[in-house]
């Protein structure tokens, strides 16, 4: 079973995202701020991080940059999920290394489809051509 880390300071948002991810078979852990997120990643090595941007102690952009610049965590999938919905916010999130960016409020199926697609991408076997 794959593990997802939800980094969200809003309890309601954290619970909503958790329910969606558990319904598709993911084990879920939580962090309420950026520092705790980095600790949880080191302790549990989640395949997926759903990351808010506006967080206490360290913003989501910085968390993403740190995850993607560390050899141990650079392959973790990062989905930024934020109320910062301007085009520049999306651009900046992807520039920091996020694999996807979803604006709040979001449709549940948008998050679920994005997560399923990204998890499937990392689990696809690599094919070698023998010639």
N, CA, C and O atoms as a GROMACS GRO file, in nm:
protein
  524
    1UNK      N    1   0.085  -0.118   0.000
    1UNK     CA    2   0.000   0.000   0.000
    1UNK      C    3   0.089   0.124   0.000
    1UNK      O    4   0.182   0.134   0.080
    2UNK      N    5   0.061   0.217  -0.089
    2UNK     CA    6   0.136   0.342  -0.096
    2UNK      C    7   0.094   0.435   0.017
    2UNK      O    8  -0.019   0.432   0.064
    3UNK      N    9   0.190   0.517   0.059
    3UNK     CA   10   0.164   0.613   0.166
    3UNK      C   11   0.162   0.754   0.109
    3UNK      O   12   0.244   0.790   0.025
    4UNK      N   13   0.066   0.832   0.158
    4UNK     CA   14   0.054   0.972   0.119
    4UNK      C   15   0.068   1.058   0.243
    4UNK      O   16   0.011   1.028   0.348
    5UNK      N   17   0.144   1.165   0.231
    5UNK     CA   18   0.156   1.265   0.337
    5UNK      C   19   0.073   1.386   0.296
    5UNK      O   20   0.093   1.442   0.188
    6UNK      N   21  -0.020   1.424   0.382
    6UNK     CA   22  -0.100   1.543   0.358
    6UNK      C   23  -0.044   1.653   0.446
    6UNK      O   24  -0.043   1.642   0.569
    7UNK      N   25   0.002   1.760   0.383
    7UNK     CA   26   0.059   1.873   0.456
    7UNK      C   27  -0.040   1.988   0.443
    7UNK      O   28  -0.048   2.055   0.340
    8UNK      N   29  -0.115   2.009   0.549
    8UNK     CA   30  -0.226   2.104   0.546
    8UNK      C   31  -0.252   2.152   0.688
    8UNK      O   32  -0.266   2.070   0.780
    9UNK      N   33  -0.260   2.284   0.708
    9UNK     CA   34  -0.284   2.336   0.842
    9UNK      C   35  -0.433   2.345   0.876
    9UNK      O   36  -0.467   2.363   0.993
   10UNK      N   37  -0.520   2.334   0.778
   10UNK     CA   38  -0.664   2.333   0.802
   10UNK      C   39  -0.709   2.190   0.831
   10UNK      O   40  -0.693   2.101   0.748
   11UNK      N   41  -0.766   2.169   0.949
   11UNK     CA   42  -0.812   2.035   0.986
   11UNK      C   43  -0.918   1.985   0.889
   11UNK      O   44  -0.914   1.870   0.848
   12UNK      N   45  -1.012   2.071   0.853
   12UNK     CA   46  -1.120   2.030   0.762
   12UNK      C   47  -1.064   1.987   0.626
   12UNK      O   48  -1.104   1.884   0.573
   13UNK      N   49  -0.973   2.067   0.570
   13UNK     CA   50  -0.912   2.031   0.442
   13UNK      C   51  -0.832   1.901   0.453
   13UNK      O   52  -0.839   1.816   0.364
   14UNK      N   53  -0.759   1.888   0.562
   14UNK     CA   54  -0.678   1.767   0.584
   14UNK      C   55  -0.769   1.644   0.586
   14UNK      O   56  -0.736   1.542   0.525
   15UNK      N   57  -0.881   1.653   0.656
   15UNK     CA   58  -0.974   1.540   0.665
   15UNK      C   59  -1.038   1.509   0.530
   15UNK      O   60  -1.050   1.392   0.492
   16UNK      N   61  -1.077   1.612   0.456
   16UNK     CA   62  -1.138   1.591   0.324
   16UNK      C   63  -1.041   1.521   0.228
   16UNK      O   64  -1.079   1.426   0.159
   17UNK      N   65  -0.919   1.569   0.224
   17UNK     CA   66  -0.818   1.510   0.135
   17UNK      C   67  -0.788   1.367   0.180
   17UNK      O   68  -0.772   1.277   0.098
   18UNK      N   69  -0.780   1.347   0.311
   18UNK     CA   70  -0.752   1.215   0.366
   18UNK      C   71  -0.857   1.113   0.322
   18UNK      O   72  -0.824   1.002   0.280
   19UNK      N   73  -0.984   1.150   0.332
   19UNK     CA   74  -1.092   1.060   0.292
   19UNK      C   75  -1.079   1.021   0.146
   19UNK      O   76  -1.093   0.904   0.110
   20UNK      N   77  -1.052   1.120   0.061
   20UNK     CA   78  -1.038   1.093  -0.083
   20UNK      C   79  -0.924   0.995  -0.110
   20UNK      O   80  -0.939   0.903  -0.190
   21UNK      N   81  -0.812   1.016  -0.044
   21UNK     CA   82  -0.695   0.931  -0.070
   21UNK      C   83  -0.713   0.791  -0.011
   21UNK      O   84  -0.668   0.693  -0.070
   22UNK      N   85  -0.776   0.782   0.104
   22UNK     CA   86  -0.800   0.651   0.164
   22UNK      C   87  -0.896   0.569   0.078
   22UNK      O   88  -0.883   0.447   0.070
   23UNK      N   89  -0.992   0.635   0.015
   23UNK     CA   90  -1.088   0.565  -0.071
   23UNK      C   91  -1.022   0.499  -0.191
   23UNK      O   92  -1.074   0.402  -0.245
   24UNK      N   93  -0.907   0.551  -0.233
   24UNK     CA   94  -0.837   0.489  -0.346
   24UNK      C   95  -0.723   0.398  -0.298
   24UNK      O   96  -0.637   0.358  -0.376
   25UNK      N   97  -0.724   0.368  -0.168
   25UNK     CA   98  -0.633   0.267  -0.116
   25UNK      C   99  -0.501   0.316  -0.062
   25UNK      O  100  -0.410   0.235  -0.042
   26UNK      N  101  -0.487   0.444  -0.039
   26UNK     CA  102  -0.362   0.495   0.015
   26UNK      C  103  -0.365   0.500   0.167
   26UNK      O  104  -0.469   0.527   0.228
   27UNK      N  105  -0.253   0.474   0.227
   27UNK     CA  106  -0.234   0.496   0.369
   27UNK      C  107  -0.198   0.644   0.386
   27UNK      O  108  -0.120   0.697   0.306
   28UNK      N  109  -0.253   0.709   0.488
   28UNK     CA  110  -0.236   0.854   0.499
   28UNK      C  111  -0.170   0.892   0.632
   28UNK      O  112  -0.206   0.841   0.738
   29UNK      N  113  -0.073   0.982   0.622
   29UNK     CA  114  -0.013   1.045   0.739
   29UNK      C  115  -0.025   1.196   0.721
   29UNK      O  116  -0.056   1.243   0.611
   30UNK      N  117  -0.001   1.271   0.827
   30UNK     CA  118  -0.028   1.415   0.824
   30UNK      C  119   0.088   1.498   0.876
   30UNK      O  120   0.174   1.450   0.949
   31UNK      N  121   0.087   1.624   0.834
   31UNK     CA  122   0.174   1.727   0.891
   31UNK      C  123   0.096   1.857   0.884
   31UNK      O  124   0.025   1.883   0.786
   32UNK      N  125   0.110   1.940   0.986
   32UNK     CA  126   0.035   2.066   0.990
   32UNK      C  127   0.120   2.186   0.954
   32UNK      O  128   0.067   2.297   0.942
   33UNK      N  129   0.251   2.167   0.936
   33UNK     CA  130   0.339   2.277   0.895
   33UNK      C  131   0.456   2.221   0.815
   33UNK      O  132   0.474   2.099   0.805
   34UNK      N  133   0.534   2.311   0.758
   34UNK     CA  134   0.644   2.269   0.671
   34UNK      C  135   0.754   2.192   0.740
   34UNK      O  136   0.808   2.097   0.683
   35UNK      N  137   0.788   2.229   0.862
   35UNK     CA  138   0.894   2.158   0.936
   35UNK      C  139   0.850   2.016   0.968
   35UNK      O  140   0.926   1.921   0.949
   36UNK      N  141   0.726   2.002   1.015
   36UNK     CA  142   0.674   1.868   1.045
   36UNK      C  143   0.667   1.784   0.918
   36UNK      O  144   0.689   1.663   0.923
   37UNK      N  145   0.637   1.846   0.805
   37UNK     CA  146   0.632   1.773   0.677
   37UNK      C  147   0.767   1.709   0.646
   37UNK      O  148   0.773   1.592   0.610
   38UNK      N  149   0.873   1.786   0.659
   38UNK     CA  150   1.006   1.731   0.630
   38UNK      C  151   1.041   1.618   0.725
   38UNK      O  152   1.104   1.521   0.685
   39UNK      N  153   1.002   1.630   0.851
   39UNK     CA  154   1.025   1.523   0.949
   39UNK      C  155   0.948   1.397   0.911
   39UNK      O  156   1.002   1.286   0.917
   40UNK      N  157   0.821   1.414   0.871
   40UNK     CA  158   0.739   1.299   0.834
   40UNK      C  159   0.795   1.228   0.710
   40UNK      O  160   0.792   1.106   0.702
   41UNK      N  161   0.845   1.305   0.616
   41UNK     CA  162   0.904   1.246   0.496
   41UNK      C  163   1.025   1.162   0.534
   41UNK      O  164   1.042   1.051   0.482
   42UNK      N  165   1.110   1.213   0.622
   42UNK     CA  166   1.228   1.138   0.664
   42UNK      C  167   1.190   1.012   0.741
   42UNK      O  168   1.256   0.909   0.727
   43UNK      N  169   1.085   1.019   0.821
   43UNK     CA  170   1.044   0.904   0.903
   43UNK      C  171   0.967   0.797   0.825
   43UNK      O  172   0.985   0.678   0.851
   44UNK      N  173   0.881   0.838   0.731
   44UNK     CA  174   0.789   0.743   0.667
   44UNK      C  175   0.810   0.722   0.517
   44UNK      O  176   0.754   0.628   0.462
   45UNK      N  177   0.887   0.806   0.451
   45UNK     CA  178   0.917   0.792   0.308
   45UNK      C  179   0.792   0.775   0.222
   45UNK      O  180   0.780   0.676   0.150
   46UNK      N  181   0.698   0.870   0.228
   46UNK     CA  182   0.576   0.856   0.148
   46UNK      C  183   0.605   0.867  -0.002
   46UNK      O  184   0.697   0.939  -0.043
   47UNK      N  185   0.526   0.796  -0.081
   47UNK     CA  186   0.539   0.806  -0.226
   47UNK      C  187   0.478   0.935  -0.277
   47UNK      O  188   0.517   0.986  -0.382
   48UNK      N  189   0.381   0.988  -0.203
   48UNK     CA  190   0.305   1.105  -0.246
   48UNK      C  191   0.298   1.207  -0.134
   48UNK      O  192   0.277   1.172  -0.017
   49UNK      N  193   0.316   1.334  -0.169
   49UNK     CA  194   0.299   1.445  -0.074
   49UNK      C  195   0.199   1.542  -0.135
   49UNK      O  196   0.222   1.598  -0.242
   50UNK      N  197   0.087   1.562  -0.065
   50UNK     CA  198  -0.011   1.662  -0.104
   50UNK      C  199   0.018   1.783  -0.017
   50UNK      O  200   0.004   1.777   0.105
   51UNK      N  201   0.059   1.892  -0.080
   51UNK     CA  202   0.125   2.001  -0.010
   51UNK      C  203   0.055   2.135  -0.030
   51UNK      O  204   0.044   2.185  -0.142
   52UNK      N  205   0.008   2.193   0.080
   52UNK     CA  206  -0.045   2.330   0.075
   52UNK      C  207   0.075   2.424   0.064
   52UNK      O  208   0.187   2.386   0.095
   53UNK      N  209   0.051   2.546   0.021
   53UNK     CA  210   0.159   2.645   0.011
   53UNK      C  211   0.164   2.733   0.134
   53UNK      O  212   0.272   2.757   0.190
   54UNK      N  213   0.049   2.781   0.177
   54UNK     CA  214   0.044   2.873   0.291
   54UNK      C  215   0.043   2.793   0.420
   54UNK      O  216  -0.062   2.754   0.471
   55UNK      N  217   0.162   2.770   0.474
   55UNK     CA  218   0.180   2.686   0.592
   55UNK      C  219   0.259   2.761   0.699
   55UNK      O  220   0.339   2.849   0.667
   56UNK      N  221   0.236   2.726   0.826
   56UNK     CA  222   0.320   2.782   0.932
   56UNK      C  223   0.463   2.727   0.924
   56UNK      O  224   0.486   2.619   0.869
   57UNK      N  225   0.556   2.801   0.977
   57UNK     CA  226   0.698   2.764   0.995
   57UNK      C  227   0.780   2.754   0.867
   57UNK      O  228   0.895   2.797   0.865
   58UNK      N  229   0.723   2.699   0.760
   58UNK     CA  230   0.794   2.692   0.631
   58UNK      C  231   0.688   2.674   0.522
   58UNK      O  232   0.605   2.584   0.531
   59UNK      N  233   0.692   2.758   0.421
   59UNK     CA  234   0.588   2.748   0.318
   59UNK      C  235   0.609   2.628   0.227
   59UNK      O  236   0.717   2.568   0.224
   60UNK      N  237   0.504   2.593   0.155
   60UNK     CA  238   0.506   2.476   0.069
   60UNK      C  239   0.608   2.483  -0.043
   60UNK      O  240   0.662   2.380  -0.083
   61UNK      N  241   0.634   2.602  -0.096
   61UNK     CA  242   0.736   2.615  -0.199
   61UNK      C  243   0.872   2.568  -0.147
   61UNK      O  244   0.943   2.495  -0.215
   62UNK      N  245   0.906   2.612  -0.027
   62UNK     CA  246   1.035   2.573   0.032
   62UNK      C  247   1.039   2.424   0.062
   62UNK      O  248   1.141   2.358   0.038
   63UNK      N  249   0.930   2.370   0.113
   63UNK     CA  250   0.924   2.225   0.140
   63UNK      C  251   0.947   2.148   0.010
   63UNK      O  252   1.026   2.054   0.006
   64UNK      N  253   0.878   2.189  -0.095
   64UNK     CA  254   0.893   2.122  -0.224
   64UNK      C  255   1.037   2.131  -0.274
   64UNK      O  256   1.093   2.031  -0.319
   65UNK      N  257   1.095   2.250  -0.268
   65UNK     CA  258   1.235   2.267  -0.312
   65UNK      C  259   1.327   2.172  -0.237
   65UNK      O  260   1.414   2.108  -0.296
   66UNK      N  261   1.308   2.162  -0.106
   66UNK     CA  262   1.395   2.074  -0.026
   66UNK      C  263   1.375   1.928  -0.060
   66UNK      O  264   1.472   1.852  -0.069
   67UNK      N  265   1.250   1.888  -0.080
   67UNK     CA  266   1.223   1.749  -0.116
   67UNK      C  267   1.286   1.714  -0.250
   67UNK      O  268   1.350   1.609  -0.264
   68UNK      N  269   1.269   1.800  -0.346
   68UNK     CA  270   1.316   1.770  -0.481
   68UNK      C  271   1.467   1.786  -0.497
   68UNK      O  272   1.524   1.738  -0.595
   69UNK      N  273   1.533   1.854  -0.404
   69UNK     CA  274   1.678   1.870  -0.414
   69UNK      C  275   1.755   1.766  -0.332
   69UNK      O  276   1.878   1.763  -0.337
   70UNK      N  277   1.686   1.682  -0.258
   70UNK     CA  278   1.748   1.579  -0.176
   70UNK      C  279   1.740   1.445  -0.249
   70UNK      O  280   1.632   1.402  -0.288
   71UNK      N  281   1.854   1.379  -0.267
   71UNK     CA  282   1.856   1.251  -0.337
   71UNK      C  283   1.762   1.148  -0.278
   71UNK      O  284   1.705   1.067  -0.351
   72UNK      N  285   1.744   1.150  -0.147
   72UNK     CA  286   1.659   1.052  -0.079
   72UNK      C  287   1.510   1.076  -0.104
   72UNK      O  288   1.431   0.982  -0.095
   73UNK      N  289   1.472   1.198  -0.135
   73UNK     CA  290   1.330   1.230  -0.148
   73UNK      C  291   1.291   1.287  -0.284
   73UNK      O  292   1.174   1.318  -0.307
   74UNK      N  293   1.386   1.302  -0.374
   74UNK     CA  294   1.357   1.368  -0.500
   74UNK      C  295   1.256   1.294  -0.587
   74UNK      O  296   1.195   1.355  -0.674
   75UNK      N  297   1.237   1.166  -0.565
   75UNK     CA  298   1.141   1.090  -0.645
   75UNK      C  299   1.002   1.086  -0.584
   75UNK      O  300   0.910   1.029  -0.644
   76UNK      N  301   0.984   1.145  -0.467
   76UNK     CA  302   0.850   1.155  -0.410
   76UNK      C  303   0.765   1.242  -0.500
   76UNK      O  304   0.811   1.344  -0.552
   77UNK      N  305   0.642   1.202  -0.519
   77UNK     CA  306   0.549   1.281  -0.600
   77UNK      C  307   0.496   1.394  -0.512
   77UNK      O  308   0.451   1.370  -0.400
   78UNK      N  309   0.502   1.516  -0.563
   78UNK     CA  310   0.450   1.632  -0.489
   78UNK      C  311   0.335   1.693  -0.569
   78UNK      O  312   0.352   1.735  -0.684
   79UNK      N  313   0.217   1.697  -0.505
   79UNK     CA  314   0.101   1.763  -0.562
   79UNK      C  315   0.072   1.884  -0.475
   79UNK      O  316   0.030   1.870  -0.360
   80UNK      N  317   0.094   2.002  -0.529
   80UNK     CA  318   0.060   2.123  -0.455
   80UNK      C  319  -0.090   2.144  -0.465
   80UNK      O  320  -0.148   2.134  -0.573
   81UNK      N  321  -0.149   2.174  -0.352
   81UNK     CA  322  -0.294   2.193  -0.345
   81UNK      C  323  -0.318   2.318  -0.261
   81UNK      O  324  -0.308   2.315  -0.139
   82UNK      N  325  -0.347   2.429  -0.328
   82UNK     CA  326  -0.349   2.557  -0.259
   82UNK      C  327  -0.459   2.649  -0.308
   82UNK      O  328  -0.509   2.637  -0.420
   83UNK      N  329  -0.497   2.741  -0.221
   83UNK     CA  330  -0.593   2.845  -0.258
   83UNK      C  331  -0.527   2.953  -0.343
   83UNK      O  332  -0.597   3.038  -0.398
   84UNK      N  333  -0.396   2.951  -0.354
   84UNK     CA  334  -0.326   3.044  -0.442
   84UNK      C  335  -0.344   2.992  -0.584
   84UNK      O  336  -0.272   2.902  -0.629
   85UNK      N  337  -0.440   3.049  -0.655
   85UNK     CA  338  -0.481   2.993  -0.783
   85UNK      C  339  -0.447   3.072  -0.906
   85UNK      O  340  -0.497   3.042  -1.015
   86UNK      N  341  -0.362   3.173  -0.893
   86UNK     CA  342  -0.325   3.251  -1.011
   86UNK      C  343  -0.228   3.172  -1.099
   86UNK      O  344  -0.163   3.078  -1.052
   87UNK      N  345  -0.220   3.209  -1.224
   87UNK     CA  346  -0.132   3.140  -1.318
   87UNK      C  347   0.012   3.141  -1.268
   87UNK      O  348   0.084   3.042  -1.281
   88UNK      N  349   0.055   3.253  -1.210
   88UNK     CA  350   0.192   3.260  -1.160
   88UNK      C  351   0.215   3.160  -1.047
   88UNK      O  352   0.322   3.101  -1.038
   89UNK      N  353   0.114   3.140  -0.961
   89UNK     CA  354   0.128   3.044  -0.851
   89UNK      C  355   0.149   2.904  -0.906
   89UNK      O  356   0.233   2.829  -0.856
   90UNK      N  357   0.073   2.868  -1.009
   90UNK     CA  358   0.090   2.737  -1.072
   90UNK      C  359   0.231   2.725  -1.130
   90UNK      O  360   0.300   2.626  -1.109
   91UNK      N  361   0.271   2.827  -1.203
   91UNK     CA  362   0.405   2.828  -1.264
   91UNK      C  363   0.513   2.812  -1.157
   91UNK      O  364   0.604   2.731  -1.172
   92UNK      N  365   0.502   2.890  -1.049
   92UNK     CA  366   0.604   2.888  -0.946
   92UNK      C  367   0.608   2.752  -0.874
   92UNK      O  368   0.715   2.704  -0.838
   93UNK      N  369   0.492   2.691  -0.852
   93UNK     CA  370   0.487   2.560  -0.789
   93UNK      C  371   0.557   2.455  -0.873
   93UNK      O  372   0.635   2.374  -0.821
   94UNK      N  373   0.531   2.455  -1.002
   94UNK     CA  374   0.597   2.360  -1.092
   94UNK      C  375   0.746   2.390  -1.100
   94UNK      O  376   0.828   2.298  -1.106
   95UNK      N  377   0.781   2.517  -1.100
   95UNK     CA  378   0.923   2.558  -1.103
   95UNK      C  379   0.998   2.507  -0.980
   95UNK      O  380   1.118   2.481  -0.987
   96UNK      N  381   0.929   2.494  -0.867
   96UNK     CA  382   0.993   2.445  -0.745
   96UNK      C  383   1.008   2.293  -0.745
   96UNK      O  384   1.073   2.236  -0.657
   97UNK      N  385   0.947   2.228  -0.843
   97UNK     CA  386   0.961   2.083  -0.857
   97UNK      C  387   0.832   2.005  -0.839
   97UNK      O  388   0.835   1.882  -0.850
   98UNK      N  389   0.720   2.071  -0.814
   98UNK     CA  390   0.594   2.000  -0.796
   98UNK      C  391   0.559   1.922  -0.924
   98UNK      O  392   0.586   1.968  -1.035
   99UNK      N  393   0.501   1.806  -0.906
   99UNK     CA  394   0.460   1.723  -1.018
   99UNK      C  395   0.324   1.764  -1.071
   99UNK      O  396   0.290   1.737  -1.187
  100UNK      N  397   0.244   1.829  -0.987
  100UNK     CA  398   0.112   1.878  -1.027
  100UNK      C  399   0.072   1.990  -0.932
  100UNK      O  400   0.127   2.004  -0.822
  101UNK      N  401  -0.024   2.070  -0.976
  101UNK     CA  402  -0.073   2.183  -0.896
  101UNK      C  403  -0.225   2.187  -0.911
  101UNK      O  404  -0.277   2.196  -1.022
  102UNK      N  405  -0.293   2.181  -0.800
  102UNK     CA  406  -0.439   2.186  -0.799
  102UNK      C  407  -0.482   2.304  -0.713
  102UNK      O  408  -0.437   2.319  -0.599
  103UNK      N  409  -0.570   2.386  -0.768
  103UNK     CA  410  -0.619   2.504  -0.694
  103UNK      C  411  -0.741   2.468  -0.610
  103UNK      O  412  -0.828   2.391  -0.653
  104UNK      N  413  -0.746   2.524  -0.490
  104UNK     CA  414  -0.864   2.510  -0.404
  104UNK      C  415  -0.959   2.625  -0.435
  104UNK      O  416  -0.913   2.735  -0.467
  105UNK      N  417  -1.086   2.604  -0.428
  105UNK     CA  418  -1.149   2.474  -0.406
  105UNK      C  419  -1.135   2.388  -0.530
  105UNK      O  420  -1.131   2.439  -0.642
  106UNK      N  421  -1.128   2.258  -0.510
  106UNK     CA  422  -1.110   2.166  -0.621
  106UNK      C  423  -1.223   2.064  -0.622
  106UNK      O  424  -1.288   2.040  -0.521
  107UNK      N  425  -1.244   2.006  -0.737
  107UNK     CA  426  -1.339   1.896  -0.748
  107UNK      C  427  -1.270   1.770  -0.700
  107UNK      O  428  -1.156   1.744  -0.739
  108UNK      N  429  -1.335   1.690  -0.617
  108UNK     CA  430  -1.270   1.569  -0.565
  108UNK      C  431  -1.210   1.481  -0.675
  108UNK      O  432  -1.100   1.428  -0.659
  109UNK      N  433  -1.281   1.467  -0.786
  109UNK     CA  434  -1.230   1.381  -0.892
  109UNK      C  435  -1.102   1.437  -0.955
  109UNK      O  436  -1.022   1.360  -1.009
  110UNK      N  437  -1.083   1.568  -0.950
  110UNK     CA  438  -0.959   1.626  -1.004
  110UNK      C  439  -0.839   1.579  -0.923
  110UNK      O  440  -0.736   1.540  -0.979
  111UNK      N  441  -0.851   1.583  -0.792
  111UNK     CA  442  -0.741   1.537  -0.706
  111UNK      C  443  -0.721   1.387  -0.723
  111UNK      O  444  -0.608   1.341  -0.740
  112UNK      N  445  -0.827   1.311  -0.719
  112UNK     CA  446  -0.818   1.165  -0.730
  112UNK      C  447  -0.756   1.124  -0.863
  112UNK      O  448  -0.666   1.040  -0.866
  113UNK      N  449  -0.802   1.181  -0.972
  113UNK     CA  450  -0.748   1.146  -1.104
  113UNK      C  451  -0.600   1.184  -1.116
  113UNK      O  452  -0.521   1.108  -1.172
  114UNK      N  453  -0.564   1.300  -1.065
  114UNK     CA  454  -0.425   1.344  -1.070
  114UNK      C  455  -0.336   1.248  -0.991
  114UNK      O  456  -0.231   1.206  -1.040
  115UNK      N  457  -0.378   1.213  -0.871
  115UNK     CA  458  -0.299   1.122  -0.786
  115UNK      C  459  -0.287   0.985  -0.851
  115UNK      O  460  -0.178   0.929  -0.857
  116UNK      N  461  -0.398   0.931  -0.899
  116UNK     CA  462  -0.393   0.800  -0.964
  116UNK      C  463  -0.298   0.800  -1.083
  116UNK      O  464  -0.220   0.707  -1.102
  117UNK      N  465  -0.306   0.904  -1.164
  117UNK     CA  466  -0.219   0.914  -1.281
  117UNK      C  467  -0.072   0.919  -1.241
  117UNK      O  468   0.011   0.846  -1.296
  118UNK      N  469  -0.040   1.004  -1.144
  118UNK     CA  470   0.100   1.019  -1.104
  118UNK      C  471   0.153   0.892  -1.037
  118UNK      O  472   0.268   0.855  -1.060
  119UNK      N  473   0.074   0.827  -0.956
  119UNK     CA  474   0.119   0.703  -0.892
  119UNK      C  475   0.136   0.593  -0.996
  119UNK      O  476   0.229   0.513  -0.986
  120UNK      N  477   0.049   0.588  -1.094
  120UNK     CA  478   0.062   0.488  -1.200
  120UNK      C  479   0.190   0.511  -1.280
  120UNK      O  480   0.258   0.416  -1.319
  121UNK      N  481   0.222   0.637  -1.303
  121UNK     CA  482   0.342   0.670  -1.380
  121UNK      C  483   0.468   0.616  -1.312
  121UNK      O  484   0.558   0.566  -1.380
  122UNK      N  485   0.477   0.626  -1.180
  122UNK     CA  486   0.600   0.579  -1.114
  122UNK      C  487   0.603   0.428  -1.099
  122UNK      O  488   0.709   0.371  -1.075
  123UNK      N  489   0.490   0.362  -1.112
  123UNK     CA  490   0.485   0.217  -1.094
  123UNK      C  491   0.493   0.141  -1.225
  123UNK      O  492   0.495   0.018  -1.224
  124UNK      N  493   0.496   0.210  -1.338
  124UNK     CA  494   0.505   0.144  -1.466
  124UNK      C  495   0.643   0.080  -1.479
  124UNK      O  496   0.744   0.143  -1.448
  125UNK      N  497   0.648  -0.044  -1.524
  125UNK     CA  498   0.778  -0.108  -1.541
  125UNK      C  499   0.854  -0.045  -1.658
  125UNK      O  500   0.795   0.000  -1.756
  126UNK      N  501   0.984  -0.043  -1.644
  126UNK     CA  502   1.067   0.006  -1.754
  126UNK      C  503   1.093  -0.112  -1.848
  126UNK      O  504   1.124  -0.222  -1.804
  127UNK      N  505   1.080  -0.087  -1.975
  127UNK     CA  506   1.100  -0.192  -2.074
  127UNK      C  507   1.237  -0.175  -2.138
  127UNK      O  508   1.280  -0.064  -2.169
  128UNK      N  509   1.304  -0.287  -2.155
  128UNK     CA  510   1.432  -0.283  -2.223
  128UNK      C  511   1.416  -0.351  -2.358
  128UNK      O  512   1.353  -0.456  -2.369
  129UNK      N  513   1.472  -0.290  -2.457
  129UNK     CA  514   1.466  -0.348  -2.589
  129UNK      C  515   1.594  -0.430  -2.612
  129UNK      O  516   1.706  -0.381  -2.593
  130UNK      N  517   1.575  -0.553  -2.654
  130UNK     CA  518   1.689  -0.641  -2.680
  130UNK      C  519   1.698  -0.655  -2.831
  130UNK      O  520   1.604  -0.698  -2.898
  131UNK      N  521   1.812  -0.620  -2.883
  131UNK     CA  522   1.821  -0.622  -3.027
  131UNK      C  523   1.942  -0.686  -3.081
  131UNK      O  524   1.959  -0.692  -3.203
   0.00000   0.00000   0.00000
